[in-house]
Amino acid sequence: MPILTWLLHQHLANCAVQARWPDLGRLRRPPKGLHEKIQAAVDLSPCNMIFVHRDAETASLQDRQSEVDEAVSLACKTVDIPPTIAVVPVRMMEAWLLFDAPAIRAAAGNPNGSVDLDLLRPTEVESIPDPKSVLHRAILGATEKGGRRRKHFDISSAIYLIPQRVDDFSPLRGLSAFKALEKRIVEVIREQRWCD
């Protein structure tokens, strides 16, 4: 959410942006298929734009985009769907969190730490096969804890905190998937004439 909010603020500087994430897991009968999830999200949180996150993993950006387009087409049969943008990191979303050492240190609860986190340059993260494990190692290293305290550290909570600690996501503009996302956001803004 912070990444998307940052992008929207970059291109809608004079507009209020209110981001919401509908927690579909709290529904009595959570939807299963992607088109059902899109329908439920729009029902729970009416909006002007919807983002659908799909990690590329072994599929191509085009394959994931087609998957989202097909789901939106099915969802449109029963619900009015606003402009929908696929968010498809080349590997996993975790790759987009591997560029800001201070944010990782803060999320790990050790903002003044000094151990080398061995992070990659932003342009290299799309080429690593398992960004999740690289991020996990970086977070655990950033804690500078040892033994049992390190073993029981809540990595999931730390991952959630990282994007909230980043002020500037512009280093991600060197990534192909991030460029595609930003380009699509700009297209939708223009199509909807929100910047007029």
C-alpha atoms as one frame of an Amber mdcrd trajectory, in Angstrom:
protein
   0.000   0.000   0.000   2.717   2.581   0.795   4.321   1.992  -2.606   1.023
   2.516  -4.423   0.137   5.522  -2.294   3.549   7.056  -3.039   3.037   6.534
  -6.780  -0.429   8.080  -6.683   0.896  11.110  -4.792   3.603  11.496  -7.456
   0.990  11.823 -10.194  -1.997  13.239  -8.324  -0.206  15.838  -6.228  -3.297
  18.056  -5.965  -5.716  15.258  -5.102  -6.466  13.536  -1.843  -5.537   9.863
  -1.928  -7.249   7.499   0.453  -5.920   3.970   0.130  -7.866   1.033   1.516
  -7.134  -2.655   1.602 -10.222  -4.828   1.906  -9.369  -7.789   4.154 -11.194
 -10.564   2.324  -9.917 -13.156   4.773 -12.291 -11.787   7.400 -15.355 -12.585
   5.332 -17.515 -15.451   6.479 -16.975 -17.124   3.110 -13.797 -15.672   1.601
 -13.843 -15.654  -2.193 -11.649 -18.221  -3.941 -11.156 -17.165  -7.558  -9.462
 -13.934  -8.589 -12.604 -12.519 -10.221 -14.575 -13.252  -7.041 -11.901 -11.502
  -4.982 -12.123  -8.444  -7.226 -15.920  -8.399  -6.922 -15.764  -8.726  -3.136
 -13.095  -6.012  -2.862 -15.242  -3.554  -4.806 -18.317  -4.477  -2.759 -16.459
  -3.972   0.532 -14.539  -0.850  -0.486 -16.085   1.155  -3.315 -13.253   2.977
  -5.050 -12.097   4.945  -8.094  -9.237   2.595  -8.918  -8.376  -0.946  -7.890
  -4.952  -2.586  -7.759  -4.567  -6.342  -8.094  -1.261  -7.744  -6.834   0.070
 -10.869  -8.516   3.709 -11.887  -8.110   5.133 -12.957 -11.470   7.282 -15.740
  -9.976   7.555 -18.163 -12.943   4.964 -16.441 -15.184   5.654 -13.458 -17.418
   4.336  -9.950 -16.800   2.073 -10.385 -19.839   0.691 -13.698 -18.523  -0.149
 -12.164 -15.146  -1.642  -9.094 -16.851  -3.822 -11.388 -18.975  -4.875 -13.277
 -15.845  -5.973 -10.016 -14.193  -7.696  -8.778 -17.372  -9.663 -12.031 -17.623
 -10.670 -11.862 -13.947 -11.822  -8.237 -14.370 -13.835  -9.222 -17.432 -15.600
 -11.945 -15.420 -16.122  -9.640 -12.423 -17.682  -6.960 -14.666 -20.552  -9.319
 -15.445 -22.013  -8.801 -11.963 -20.341  -5.685 -10.495 -19.319  -2.307 -11.893
 -15.509  -2.476 -11.709 -13.439   0.745 -11.672 -10.187   0.993 -13.650  -8.031
  -1.919 -12.543  -4.248  -2.000 -12.491  -2.195  -5.157 -12.152   0.772  -4.878
  -9.793   3.207  -7.550 -10.991   6.738  -7.542  -9.567   9.062  -9.663 -11.743
   9.689 -12.104  -8.900   7.930 -11.244  -5.663   6.919  -8.057  -3.912   9.762
  -8.653  -1.440  12.217  -7.722  -4.219  10.844  -4.174  -4.127  11.787  -3.888
  -0.440  15.484  -4.725  -0.850  16.821  -1.256  -1.582  16.508   0.768   1.621
  18.867  -0.341   4.405  17.654   2.297   6.922  14.045   1.158   6.418  15.036
  -2.487   6.915  17.011  -1.607  10.059  14.078   0.414  11.455  11.621  -2.392
  10.697  13.969  -4.838  12.421  13.894  -2.677  15.537  17.536  -1.623  15.246
  17.589   1.728  13.390  21.139   2.524  14.522  22.577  -0.856  13.538  25.795
  -1.019  11.598  26.127  -4.583  10.312  26.395  -4.869   6.508  23.046  -6.086
   5.139  24.571  -7.150   1.821  21.755  -5.544  -0.199  21.703  -5.458  -3.972
  21.332  -2.387  -6.126  17.679  -1.824  -7.078  18.416  -2.730 -10.706  19.684
  -6.177  -9.625  16.718  -7.353  -7.551  14.651  -8.577 -10.499  17.354 -11.110
 -11.358  17.586 -12.912  -8.018  15.611 -16.168  -7.863  14.358 -15.898  -4.263
  14.063 -12.295  -3.028  12.010 -13.419  -0.035  14.917 -15.369   1.467  17.330
 -12.495   0.723  14.983 -10.078   2.521  14.602 -12.469   5.463  18.398 -12.694
   5.822  18.719  -8.904   5.618  16.083  -8.376   8.311  17.592 -10.956  10.634
  21.023  -9.449  10.062  19.654  -5.975  10.771  18.365  -7.093  14.166  21.948
  -7.879  15.197  20.424 -10.422  17.563  21.837 -13.854  18.116  20.687 -17.296
  19.134  17.184 -17.760  20.447  16.214 -14.075  20.162  17.088 -14.129  16.465
  15.310 -17.442  15.905  12.056 -16.140  17.414  12.108 -12.733  15.709   8.818
 -11.969  13.874  10.021 -11.508  10.284   6.491 -11.153   8.859   5.769  -8.118
  11.020   9.099  -6.566  10.049   8.380  -7.064   6.333   5.058  -5.269   6.798
   6.859  -2.330   8.429   9.562  -1.827   5.780   7.509   0.075   3.163   6.049
   2.236   5.929   9.589   3.352   6.762  10.506   4.333   3.172  10.034   7.973
   2.155  11.141   7.703  -1.464  10.476   4.767  -3.749  12.059   6.440  -6.795
  15.028   3.989  -6.810  12.508   1.372  -7.979  11.969   3.305 -11.199  14.892
   1.356 -12.658  12.881  -1.888 -12.464  10.906  -2.994 -15.518   7.844  -4.081
 -13.519   7.786  -0.864 -11.501   8.067   1.191 -14.711   5.139  -0.751 -16.184
   3.078  -0.119 -13.046   3.816   3.596 -13.010   3.110   3.894 -16.743  -0.283
   2.206 -16.294  -1.162   4.472 -13.342  -0.380   7.540 -15.462  -2.511   6.153
 -18.314  -5.502   5.594 -16.022  -5.143   9.070 -14.507  -5.182  10.574 -17.995
  -8.069   8.381 -19.196 -10.141   9.379 -16.166  -9.064  13.029 -16.465  -8.235
  13.183 -12.785  -5.410  15.643 -13.352  -7.526  18.198 -15.225
